[in-house]
């Protein structure tokens, strides 16, 4: 331990003595590490942001979609299907599940009654699909007990109402035949695209109490389950539904983006290749400076050999100089990368529109420090081997 500590102290001392020669090389290494760390971090954050966008469209890995359709094309018994769905969730102890039932509901607007595309869902749907709201809150279990049902609308719906303040619990009337029902707007989500028409979300319990006529749509069950059990669960649910409904065709499949493998693997490989090239350029510059430094230290190394310095001590001394220098440069480079990536303008561009801003990946910082240390070891290896070959007589020649 004392020998290693002495070697580190000696390496740091030599760095201070020869700092003029290696300063520019270390600046290059620090910039390379900063670029490497920033590129990997930004790519990782962008990957996380794109994954969140995919999860909003198709569900988190692994999302299993369950439905069943009559073989003869007749209307499905939606009540029996929903009972089977509830039994499935309970039987397999699924923690996150939601019914998804697209329908059309008439809402009263200032300019008249309009049939609005409405998604009938459960509370867990917001978590499973990362539903982002501009204002208000997503459904809670307490909303299922409201006398006036809660409804979450998009920007187009909100604009058609005249942009009412959600703090005032704005009411919109559901034209339910001869028994209109007042609903309370509790949240507003952004439009999915600029020209999106008005749409809404309604809880299944609230929809059931409306007593509206069935529009023929088949309800779908979405389950968020662990990826390692998704395939077995699909087969089990398919068998269960086939046994319960012999005249229907069960349709059970993974609907999330990861069902067909990692779609971002190519981007990861490309970013890794770019990062490797960046570090290689920094290593070449440091290697050149290290070779020049060793050539200038032939007299010094020869004198140390005359005083009994072993080949191993000289080898590790020269190599540790490079390792210590690049590690220090790596720390500075990682700090610079973190400062740049954490800038609000950078994060807004990388993770625009996501519900959860991805944090700075620790793996990128560790990769930067590890790459800096590895570059220092490789760049110091050749000069160290040259230094070991220096003899006492070489000190006299120089």
HUHU-V191192 format. One record per residue. N is the residue number from 1. RES is the residue in one small letter. SS is DSSP state (H for helix, E for strand, L for the rest). PHI is phi in whole degrees, 0 to 359 (NA if undefined). D_FIRST is the distance of its C-alpha to the first C-alpha in Angstrom with 2 decimals. Layout:
N&RES&SS&PHI&D_FIRST / N&RES&SS&PHI&D_FIRST
This chain:
1&x&L&NA&0.00 / 2&x&H&295&3.81 / 3&x&H&295&5.38 / 4&x&H&294&5.20 / 5&x&H&297&6.21 / 6&x&H&296&8.60 / 7&x&H&295&9.89 / 8&x&H&294&10.70 / 9&x&H&297&12.38 / 10&x&H&295&14.19 / 11&x&H&297&15.33 / 12&x&H&295&16.71 / 13&x&H&296&18.44 / 14&x&H&296&20.01 / 15&x&H&296&21.22 / 16&x&H&294&22.93 / 17&x&H&290&24.53 / 18&x&L&257&25.81 / 19&x&H&297&26.54 / 20&x&H&296&30.24 / 21&x&H&287&29.87 / 22&x&H&261&27.70 / 23&x&H&300&29.11 / 24&x&H&296&31.95 / 25&x&H&296&29.83 / 26&x&H&291&27.52 / 27&x&H&299&30.69 / 28&x&H&298&31.83 / 29&x&H&295&28.66 / 30&x&H&299&28.89 / 31&x&H&294&32.55 / 32&x&H&296&31.91 / 33&x&H&295&29.38 / 34&x&H&298&31.89 / 35&x&H&295&34.67 / 36&x&H&300&32.78 / 37&x&H&296&31.81 / 38&x&H&295&35.30 / 39&x&H&297&37.11 / 40&x&H&295&35.26 / 41&x&H&295&35.62 / 42&x&H&295&39.29 / 43&x&H&295&40.04 / 44&x&H&294&38.48 / 45&x&H&292&40.43 / 46&x&H&295&43.58 / 47&x&H&298&43.18 / 48&x&H&296&42.90 / 49&x&H&294&45.95 / 50&x&H&294&47.97 / 51&x&H&296&47.04 / 52&x&H&297&48.33 / 53&x&H&297&51.50 / 54&x&H&293&51.97 / 55&x&H&295&51.40 / 56&x&H&293&54.11 / 57&x&H&274&56.51 / 58&x&H&232&55.84 / 59&x&L&102&53.56 / 60&x&L&280&49.92 / 61&x&L&291&48.40 / 62&x&L&254&49.93 / 63&x&E&260&53.40 / 64&x&E&255&56.11 / 65&x&E&262&59.68 / 66&x&E&234&62.47 / 67&x&E&205&66.19 / 68&x&E&206&69.32 / 69&x&E&230&72.63 / 70&x&E&299&76.03 / 71&x&L&291&76.91 / 72&x&L&266&80.49 / 73&x&L&80&79.64 / 74&x&L&286&81.13 / 75&x&L&299&79.59 / 76&x&L&280&76.55 / 77&x&L&277&76.63 / 78&x&H&295&74.01 / 79&x&H&296&74.27 / 80&x&H&294&73.51 / 81&x&H&298&70.64 / 82&x&H&294&69.06 / 83&x&H&296&69.41 / 84&x&H&294&67.67 / 85&x&H&297&64.88 / 86&x&H&299&64.38 / 87&x&H&294&64.29 / 88&x&H&296&61.70 / 89&x&H&299&59.34 / 90&x&H&288&59.76 / 91&x&H&296&59.57 / 92&x&L&259&56.26 / 93&x&L&51&54.73 / 94&x&L&282&54.12 / 95&x&L&281&52.49 / 96&x&E&235&53.66 / 97&x&E&213&57.14 / 98&x&E&208&59.99 / 99&x&E&284&63.53 / 100&x&E&230&64.45 / 101&x&E&222&68.15 / 102&x&E&284&69.56 / 103&x&E&209&72.98 / 104&x&E&236&75.33 / 105&x&E&233&76.29 / 106&x&E&279&78.97 / 107&x&E&246&77.81 / 108&x&E&270&80.17 / 109&x&E&251&79.33 / 110&x&L&303&81.36 / 111&x&L&259&82.98 / 112&x&E&130&83.74 / 113&x&E&274&82.36 / 114&x&E&229&79.79 / 115&x&E&283&78.38 / 116&x&E&248&74.59 / 117&x&E&295&72.05 / 118&x&E&234&70.15 / 119&x&E&260&67.13 / 120&x&E&272&67.40 / 121&x&E&222&63.90 / 122&x&L&254&61.94 / 123&x&L&300&59.35 / 124&x&L&293&56.37 / 125&x&H&302&57.62 / 126&x&H&299&56.10 / 127&x&H&287&52.59 / 128&x&H&293&53.06 / 129&x&L&252&54.40 / 130&x&L&50&52.43 / 131&x&L&292&55.73 / 132&x&L&262&55.21 / 133&x&E&246&57.70 / 134&x&E&285&58.65 / 135&x&E&205&60.01 / 136&x&E&80&60.63 / 137&x&L&227&58.80 / 138&x&L&287&58.76 / 139&x&L&301&60.71 / 140&x&L&236&59.65 / 141&x&H&299&60.97 / 142&x&H&294&63.22 / 143&x&H&295&64.99 / 144&x&H&292&66.47 / 145&x&H&262&68.54 / 146&x&L&294&70.05 / 147&x&L&287&73.83 / 148&x&L&261&73.52 / 149&x&L&299&71.14 / 150&x&E&278&68.09 / 151&x&E&224&67.96 / 152&x&E&250&65.26 / 153&x&E&238&66.64 / 154&x&E&266&65.55 / 155&x&H&300&66.15 / 156&x&H&297&69.45 / 157&x&H&296&70.75 / 158&x&H&300&69.60 / 159&x&H&295&71.33 / 160&x&H&292&74.51 / 161&x&H&280&74.56 / 162&x&L&97&74.38 / 163&x&L&54&70.71 / 164&x&L&291&71.21 / 165&x&L&285&68.57 / 166&x&H&293&66.62 / 167&x&H&296&66.32 / 168&x&H&269&70.08 / 169&x&L&52&69.85 / 170&x&L&297&72.08 / 171&x&E&252&74.46 / 172&x&E&233&75.57 / 173&x&E&270&78.40 / 174&x&E&265&78.20 / 175&x&L&278&81.72 / 176&x&L&268&81.86 / 177&x&L&62&85.49 / 178&x&L&272&87.74 / 179&x&L&232&84.85 / 180&x&L&297&82.54 / 181&x&E&235&79.18 / 182&x&E&275&77.23 / 183&x&E&247&73.54 / 184&x&E&252&70.90 / 185&x&E&282&68.57 / 186&x&E&250&65.07 / 187&x&E&197&62.94 / 188&x&E&229&63.18 / 189&x&E&258&61.03 / 190&x&L&291&60.96 / 191&x&L&296&63.20 / 192&x&L&288&61.54 / 193&x&L&208&63.39 / 194&x&L&304&65.71 / 195&x&L&261&68.99 / 196&x&L&296&68.10 / 197&x&L&278&71.07 / 198&x&L&298&71.02 / 199&x&E&211&69.23 / 200&x&E&208&68.07 / 201&x&E&243&66.06 / 202&x&E&220&67.68 / 203&x&E&289&66.41 / 204&x&H&299&67.97 / 205&x&H&298&69.41 / 206&x&H&294&71.11 / 207&x&H&295&72.49 / 208&x&H&298&73.91 / 209&x&H&289&75.73 / 210&x&H&293&77.38 / 211&x&L&69&79.29 / 212&x&L&288&79.62 / 213&x&L&291&81.08 / 214&x&L&292&78.79 / 215&x&L&268&78.44 / 216&x&L&91&77.62 / 217&x&L&287&73.90 / 218&x&L&267&71.73 / 219&x&L&293&68.87 / 220&x&E&242&65.37 / 221&x&E&253&62.45 / 222&x&E&245&58.91 / 223&x&E&238&55.94 / 224&x&E&257&52.28 / 225&x&L&232&50.36 / 226&x&L&298&46.93 / 227&x&H&297&46.77 / 228&x&H&286&45.96 / 229&x&H&250&49.19 / 230&x&H&297&51.47 / 231&x&H&295&53.02 / 232&x&H&297&53.82 / 233&x&H&293&55.24 / 234&x&H&301&57.50 / 235&x&H&296&59.03 / 236&x&H&294&59.53 / 237&x&H&293&61.22 / 238&x&H&300&63.39 / 239&x&H&295&64.61 / 240&x&H&298&65.29 / 241&x&H&292&67.36 / 242&x&H&296&69.23 / 243&x&H&287&70.27 / 244&x&H&283&71.31 / 245&x&L&233&73.15 / 246&x&L&297&74.69 / 247&x&L&266&76.70 / 248&x&E&235&73.76 / 249&x&E&257&71.03 / 250&x&E&292&67.53 / 251&x&E&229&65.22 / 252&x&E&238&61.57 / 253&x&E&202&58.85 / 254&x&E&278&55.62 / 255&x&L&251&56.52 / 256&x&L&282&53.12 / 257&x&H&295&51.73 / 258&x&H&274&48.95 / 259&x&H&294&51.53 / 260&x&H&249&51.62 / 261&x&L&98&47.91 / 262&x&L&278&45.68 / 263&x&L&286&47.95 / 264&x&L&254&45.10 / 265&x&H&295&43.07 / 266&x&H&296&44.54 / 267&x&H&299&43.59 / 268&x&H&297&39.98 / 269&x&H&294&39.90 / 270&x&H&296&41.55 / 271&x&H&297&39.18 / 272&x&H&298&36.19 / 273&x&H&295&37.72 / 274&x&H&297&38.34 / 275&x&H&297&34.80 / 276&x&H&296&33.47 / 277&x&H&295&35.81 / 278&x&H&299&34.74 / 279&x&H&291&31.06 / 280&x&H&297&32.11 / 281&x&H&297&34.01 / 282&x&H&295&31.07 / 283&x&H&293&28.87 / 284&x&H&297&31.59 / 285&x&H&297&31.80 / 286&x&H&293&28.10 / 287&x&H&298&28.16 / 288&x&H&298&31.10 / 289&x&H&296&29.57 / 290&x&H&295&26.33 / 291&x&H&295&28.52 / 292&x&H&296&30.55 / 293&x&H&297&27.58 / 294&x&H&296&26.26 / 295&x&H&298&29.84 / 296&x&H&283&30.01 / 297&x&L&253&26.81 / 298&x&H&301&27.97 / 299&x&H&300&28.78 / 300&x&H&299&25.45 / 301&x&H&294&23.53 / 302&x&H&297&26.02 / 303&x&H&295&25.55 / 304&x&H&295&21.77 / 305&x&H&296&22.54 / 306&x&H&292&25.00 / 307&x&L&268&22.44 / 308&x&L&101&20.41 / 309&x&L&295&18.03 / 310&x&L&281&17.42 / 311&x&H&298&18.63 / 312&x&H&296&15.32 / 313&x&H&295&13.82 / 314&x&H&293&17.05 / 315&x&H&300&17.20 / 316&x&H&290&13.96 / 317&x&H&296&14.68 / 318&x&H&292&18.16 / 319&x&H&291&17.45 / 320&x&H&295&14.85 / 321&x&H&303&17.60 / 322&x&H&290&19.88 / 323&x&H&294&17.66 / 324&x&H&298&16.81 / 325&x&H&296&20.49 / 326&x&H&289&21.91 / 327&x&H&295&19.85 / 328&x&H&297&21.22 / 329&x&H&295&24.60 / 330&x&H&296&24.39 / 331&x&H&299&23.96 / 332&x&H&295&27.00 / 333&x&H&296&28.88 / 334&x&H&295&28.44 / 335&x&H&298&29.58 / 336&x&H&295&32.58 / 337&x&H&296&33.44 / 338&x&H&298&33.40 / 339&x&H&297&35.62 / 340&x&H&289&38.07 / 341&x&H&294&38.30 / 342&x&L&281&38.83 / 343&x&L&299&41.86 / 344&x&H&304&44.95 / 345&x&H&294&46.96 / 346&x&H&290&44.39 / 347&x&H&294&44.10 / 348&x&H&294&47.88 / 349&x&H&287&48.32 / 350&x&H&284&45.72 / 351&x&L&243&46.63 / 352&x&L&291&50.28 / 353&x&L&81&52.35 / 354&x&L&273&49.70 / 355&x&L&279&49.83 / 356&x&L&233&46.08 / 357&x&L&292&44.08 / 358&x&L&296&41.00 / 359&x&L&286&37.73 / 360&x&L&295&35.17 / 361&x&L&290&33.34 / 362&x&H&298&29.66 / 363&x&H&299&29.35 / 364&x&H&294&30.44 / 365&x&H&295&27.76 / 366&x&H&295&25.00 / 367&x&H&296&26.69 / 368&x&H&298&26.74 / 369&x&H&294&23.03 / 370&x&H&295&22.29 / 371&x&H&294&24.86 / 372&x&H&297&23.54 / 373&x&H&294&20.01 / 374&x&H&295&21.72 / 375&x&H&297&24.06 / 376&x&H&298&21.37 / 377&x&H&294&19.73 / 378&x&H&290&23.23 / 379&x&H&290&24.46 / 380&x&H&269&21.55 / 381&x&H&294&21.83 / 382&x&H&294&25.14 / 383&x&H&301&24.44 / 384&x&H&294&21.19 / 385&x&H&295&23.36 / 386&x&H&294&25.93 / 387&x&H&296&23.54 / 388&x&H&296&22.43 / 389&x&L&278&26.15 / 390&x&L&289&26.68 / 391&x&L&249&27.82 / 392&x&H&299&28.44 / 393&x&H&297&32.15 / 394&x&H&295&31.56 / 395&x&H&295&30.58 / 396&x&H&287&34.05 / 397&x&H&296&35.85 / 398&x&L&268&34.48
